[in-house]
């Protein structure tokens, strides 16, 4: 075969290769150990100097031409492969993103936040106290006598290892935070205290642990009218019902005098607070009253100088009523399905201020 023919055939084979593998086979056939061009080059060794002077440049020219053609074809095939890959891996930027599974805010936490926001708008700070309380803060300072049934073992969880000078209890209400606040800071005082409380109680509407928010105002010249306005304002804002109907009933707590219980009117069909005309049921939502002079005195303040009001409300009940939840016990079961359904998005706190300042 002539050199020209060999070159023409090899270049044709290179041009015809459609994959890197096919091209490699062509390269091996021509330039590999047993390759046709390699064999041709080997013949140079057996030639006379004159023959070599003629054939050497021709053979080498052939080798260079084929080597260049192989390189060019390889570059072309690589580029085609890259383009194909790019086309295949193209991403649709308009597809919705798969978000990671998100948790949700428990209705009780949600309601606590809502309440804190409403009361912040009314100028109340948030105060805190321990859940393991001594019986002085939980009972005695609140004018709850030794004989009061709330002190009985079957109502209150006592801590067995109490120090000799103080009986420790799981606080039965958030009212001890009233005492701690009055002892720790000078009036005027305007605080709320959200938190867990404990009672030895368990049925469909009672759990041994539940949540309260305490409110306390101590100042000069505070009257029942301030209490009433504050409670009405907060309940309207919380339920986002402007004509919500409240019932103020005389009641009794050792630490307030006079004492008032407040019921919210609701519609039994919707299970939610309603305006006048739609109300056919009442739910007691809080206890309140004017702080008893003895409580003010127990905290080292002069009851002739300082007066105030206090209230305590069940957060869980408020949550049930506002969001139409029926089973109190489900609140504390930790059932993911229930939480998914009844929880709130962390990024979707309803604007409470909008409710407080319509
Ligand atoms: N501590 C009372 C309760 O748990 C509620 C209350 C608080 C009543 C403040 C009056 C004043 O029932």
Boltz pocket constraint, residues with backbone or C-beta under 6 A from the ligand:
constraints:
  - pocket:
      binder: B
      contacts: [[A, 172], [A, 173], [A, 174], [A, 175], [A, 215], [A, 253], [A, 256], [A, 260], [A, 286], [A, 287], [A, 288], [A, 289], [A, 310], [A, 311], [A, 312], [A, 313]]
      max_distance: 6.0
